[in-house]
Amino acid sequence: MWCAADVLQSGGVCGEGSGGVCDNSTDVCGEGSGGVCDEGNPTDVGVECNGDGCDDGNVTDVGVAGSGVGCDEDYLADVGVQGSVCVLETSPGLTKYWRPVCADSVKPIVGQQFVSLDGAVVFYKQYAGTVGFDCRQHSIRKDRDGVAVEKHVECNRQGFKQRVSRVAKTTLAKRRRVTNRVGCKAKIVIKRKSNGLYVVHYFEERHTHSMCSIIARQFLKVNRSLDAGHQMFIASCVRANIGSVRSYRLFKEIVGEYSSVGATGVDFKNFKRDLMAYILNGDAQLFIDTLFKRRELCEAFDFEYDVDEVDQLSRIFWVDAVSRKNFALFGDVVSFDATYRTNRYKLVFVPFTGIDNHKRSITFGAGLLTREDVESYVWLLEKFKKTMCHDPICVVTNQDPALKVAVARVFGTSKHKFCMWHIMCKVGEKVGPILSKDEVFRRKLNGIVWNKSLDSKSFEEAWSCIMEEYGLGDNGWFRYLFESRTYWASPYFHDEFMSGLVRTTSRSESQNSFFGTFSNGHSSLVEFLVHFGSVVGVQRHAQAKLNADCESCFPVLKTPLALEKHAMDVYTISVFYDVQVEICAACYSCQVVSLCDCDGHVSYGIKDGAQRAWYVELVCGVSVDKGCLFEANIDDTIVDRSSKVENVRIFTNLLWSDIYACVGLADGNIERLSQLRRVICEQRQLFLQEGSEDSSGVVAGGSKQSVINSFCGDVSQGSTVEVRDPIQAKNKGSGKRLKSTREKAASKCVKQSRKCHTCDEYGHNSRTCPLNG
């Protein structure tokens, strides 16, 4: 039996096959029931079916056609929904028309006026979603000034599917396509009047198809809307590098049911695509505008950029206030290593990395380059030096020739150090296949290269011996390595303060890998900037947690010495454990054999547990413990980690936190939940009624611009310069990497690893062996 919800509330219902009698003002006869309607009623409503018993004396017999949902009592108890209300009419040509029944306040009427065209379209879409059909915008007519004067919005089942007269011959399997077009004529025509208002000029409410069921209404396009909450949630997921599918699943878990989401996964995906397309239409410009806005909000934030001859972005460097403070505290050693595939333009990403007082990696700043030449690196290092105001003590990089020249030109007072790991990785390739497998050779070479106790003279003697022993004196690569030993060998860095902390670029590579978890090679520049902020935020949160642990916890002492107690007070826990090892070794494994005091310089002769003699010179002076500082003076401005810029995004995040807290406190209590929902709904309705714009000019309701502002900050008043998107860079690491001979041999061995147990040959197994055929 088919019927409608509104009719059920006011009229009697004859159950299917029940033969019941209806005597109310409006009677509905069940399908095939043979029910008898009261002859005294002026209007009898019967369902389109066989055997409806409508009054013969009525001038008009009208049948109610449902949406395909049975409304007998058993079905209602199981499903819990009822069908859409429609009045079925049959034309003289036997064409059936379904006229939706709804409240007058929801249905458009001819002559109804609206302030804007969008308001009229939204009203019709709300009507469509209420009664159960989809609509689409068909055509629009504008005047000479570009103002819309007429618009047609039609049912999405208007027209018919185009038939292809000739089928092209192809070997590919064609996708099966369905259609919902039935030639429906329902539509609304909106025209603009001379006074600027928009009026409903024509309204056809009859459809040539039934309305969809209430269960199916959630999938109607008019009912699948992404409001401001949806859009901000998607933007937050993009900041965390979460895709549209996972965003949809996560939102579903928050709201509980798919029907409560108000949209489908396709809507989430489409909105993210539209958002990214909006960003990519002027990606570099929006990127620069975002940086300009950040500098306006915080004086300590700084950035520099450069464009080519056609105003395309070619290189950029940026640093915030906390990074500048960190460099002032921990900038003795800086490591930077270029990484690739972090953005869609294949720009080279160069983060500057150091070590904080917890021995954790910390970011001092970052740059993007289109080219890896001397000029680009010189520009980047000069901007870094200009912002930080002084050179680091030691700079660790790979063996890039362009970097070698740039570091020497910009950081004249810094000690340049090559990455030891990159050097040792090439040894096996340079010495050949036989010597590379010689464990004795490897052990002797590592004993020289990684030995921190050798001085320069001992290192050179040991190096000459191993070169002569294995006949490597004429090897060009080892000869070049020895000539450049002052750039990588440990004995030449003994006198450089703090240089022993970093001997490889593994810190930078670890940070690059961490950045890669938040970004991808398809990210726009704006996305990349947001992802970079997320990574730095995680890094600083971990640092704050370690600072809190140092304030609330203390390590266990192993000696009664006041020196160890003092070390516990001034060092962080991570550094203290290293100092504690040295203190214990000095107490139990070392002894002073001589002492010399001359002009304020005290020299100690010490023997360690291996009976090796060492001379330690003490220079008395005033030192500053950098492990205790937490603030720095930057351009006469005190920058503290706890200080934050008061902006819209911060308040938005705080509001979300408060909402989640309230929901958590109300969970399980129906009265609290009802009260909270009532307050939120009242406030939401108030915001919608107050107007389309707030004081900042941001459109209410979640426009793309407001989402952009929540995504990367308010950039409504950015830079006045024009910056175009960069071209795709072509650098050594941006494309397909060339494999070394060693890697090719390893991959070849992997391919031939399968061995047949029948014939002992490679390339197949026993099941496919020819001998078994």
Helices and strands as residue ranges (DSSP letters): H 5-10, E 21-22, E 28-29, E 36-37, E 45-46, E 62-64, H 73-79, E 86-90, E 96-100, E 113-114, H 117-131, E 135-142, E 148-155, E 187-192, E 198-204, H 214-217, G 221-223, H 228-239, H 244-255, H 258-261, H 265-280, H 283-297, E 302-307, E 313-319, H 321-330, E 333-336, E 348-355, E 361-369, H 374-388, E 394-397, H 401-410, E 415-418, H 420-425, H 427-431, H 433-436, H 439-449, H 456-469, H 476-483, G 485-487, G 490-493, G 499-501, H 506-516, H 525-552, H 562-570, H 573-588, E 591-598, E 601-607, E 613-619, E 632-634, E 637-639, H 648-666, H 670-690, H 704-712, H 741-751, G 770-772
